[in-house]
Amino acid sequence: MYVVVQHRILNPETAFPRGQALMDGTGAPDGTRVLQFYPHVDGSVVTCLWETNSVGDVQRLVDSALGDSSVNVCYEVDSENAFADRPLGLKQSPAPATY
């Protein structure tokens, strides 16, 4: 399944270094990895797309990693109605594939 996470960043100086562990896949359950990372230019909000087995796995992971530096809202993507195309100019995900 795919899960979107909307992060409202409360403390960018803390959240972004902690978030690096999420991008690296540190502590992620099997089958869970971040696919896309979209930070706002001012660092106040970030939206991410995850591949996972459970919304709860992602919610626990991001809450644990980011702590009080971010408020995180996770929801399952309606795969039947969603669509995507890789935007030109965005780099490949640094997250390791874990299946």
Steps between C-alpha positions, in 0.01 A plus 500: 500500500598863467481752782532877484647682799447870548752642745439841656850593605518671839878505533688472168843498666401179679256342255720495189800326659264248663320456168821388334465170687155457344639562153779250571246239611648477851267303726236451230297179521546248220315614189495867607692766313462860401456549125458875465595804708351845431616775738352849483763757401482661846526167686165539679326203339610173342292243312631148447378189323574164660468140392403281796287221638323721755408864562574435867857388420569831328325708766704336779823533304465870416367592845787317667767647272375858493366525854371843597672671206207421267129421495446207264175401328503166316235357270464214254492593133198391298704310242200444275460875440854632552744569219864602478771586255859562601554875466801600296783657697446300820776264607464128572404396855797434732296252707608139467244258362387264775255227411 
